[in-house]
Amino acid sequence: MGQIELSDCAIRLEGGSILHLLWNVGTRIEAENARAAMESVNALAEGKVSTVGGNGRSELPQS
């Protein structure tokens, strides 16, 4: 399972076919953080991000 951690949410790839978008409790979803989450979802879906290390977490490459 791959996972991307952002400041207010996590995007997790399960079984190679299911994406979970998990918002932190109390997060106010606004355009900026929604856009960042969707960019992360797209990156995972397109295979642009792979997991690293033993914890299965990765960050998006800086563009």
VOPAGU-2260 file (C-alpha; in pm, 1 decimal, decimal comma):
REM VOPAGU-2260
SITE   aa  ch    i         X         Y         Z
SITE  MET   A    0       0,0       0,0       0,0
SITE  GLY   A    1     136,3     342,5     -94,5
SITE  GLN   A    2      60,3     658,7      95,2
SITE  ILE   A    3     122,4    1031,1      51,2
SITE  GLU   A    4     108,4    1254,5     358,9
SITE  LEU   A    5       7,7    1616,9     313,7
SITE  SER   A    6     -30,3    1870,6     594,5
SITE  ASP   A    7    -406,1    1819,8     627,5
SITE  CYS   A    8    -478,2    1485,2     462,4
SITE  ALA   A    9    -337,5    1153,0     349,2
SITE  ILE   A   10    -391,6     974,7      18,6
SITE  ARG   A   11    -356,2     598,8      34,6
SITE  LEU   A   12    -339,7     344,3    -248,6
SITE  GLU   A   13    -476,8       6,7    -145,4
SITE  GLY   A   14    -439,7    -311,2    -346,0
SITE  GLY   A   15    -319,8    -122,2    -650,0
SITE  SER   A   16    -671,7     -11,8    -740,7
SITE  ILE   A   17    -845,2     174,2    -454,0
SITE  LEU   A   18    -752,1     529,2    -354,6
SITE  HIS   A   19    -853,7     664,5     -13,3
SITE  LEU   A   20    -846,5    1037,3      59,2
SITE  LEU   A   21    -841,7    1087,9     437,5
SITE  TRP   A   22    -886,0    1442,7     570,9
SITE  ASN   A   23    -761,0    1520,5     921,8
SITE  VAL   A   24   -1036,6    1590,2    1172,9
SITE  GLY   A   25   -1118,4    1960,0    1182,4
SITE  THR   A   26    -973,7    2034,7     838,9
SITE  ARG   A   27   -1154,3    2306,5     649,0
SITE  ILE   A   28   -1151,4    2200,1     285,1
SITE  GLU   A   29   -1081,3    2498,5      63,3
SITE  ALA   A   30    -961,4    2537,4    -294,0
SITE  GLU   A   31    -588,4    2527,4    -214,6
SITE  ASN   A   32    -582,7    2210,0      -6,4
SITE  ALA   A   33    -844,5    2037,6    -226,1
SITE  ARG   A   34    -628,8    2110,9    -531,6
SITE  ALA   A   35    -317,0    1971,6    -360,1
SITE  ALA   A   36    -507,1    1657,1    -260,3
SITE  MET   A   37    -636,2    1602,6    -614,5
SITE  GLU   A   38    -286,4    1652,1    -759,3
SITE  SER   A   39    -165,5    1380,8    -521,3
SITE  VAL   A   40    -451,9    1148,9    -614,6
SITE  ASN   A   41    -371,0    1197,9    -983,0
SITE  ALA   A   42       0,4    1135,2    -923,8
SITE  LEU   A   43     -72,8     806,1    -747,0
SITE  ALA   A   44    -326,0     702,2   -1011,6
SITE  GLU   A   45     -77,8     777,9   -1292,0
SITE  GLY   A   46     203,7     591,6   -1117,7
SITE  LYS   A   47     416,3     906,3   -1078,4
SITE  VAL   A   48     468,5     833,1    -707,6
SITE  SER   A   49     589,4     509,0    -558,0
SITE  THR   A   50     637,0     423,8    -194,8
SITE  VAL   A   51     978,1     457,1     -34,1
SITE  GLY   A   52    1121,4     317,2     282,3
SITE  GLY   A   53     967,6      75,8     525,8
SITE  ASN   A   54     680,6     297,8     633,8
SITE  GLY   A   55     515,0     298,9     290,0
SITE  ARG   A   56     495,2     677,8     280,1
SITE  SER   A   57     609,2     908,2       6,8
SITE  GLU   A   58     595,4    1274,7     -81,0
SITE  LEU   A   59     517,4    1417,6    -421,0
SITE  PRO   A   60     819,1    1527,6    -618,6
SITE  GLN   A   61     858,3    1905,2    -620,4
SITE  SER   A   62     769,1    2057,4    -957,9
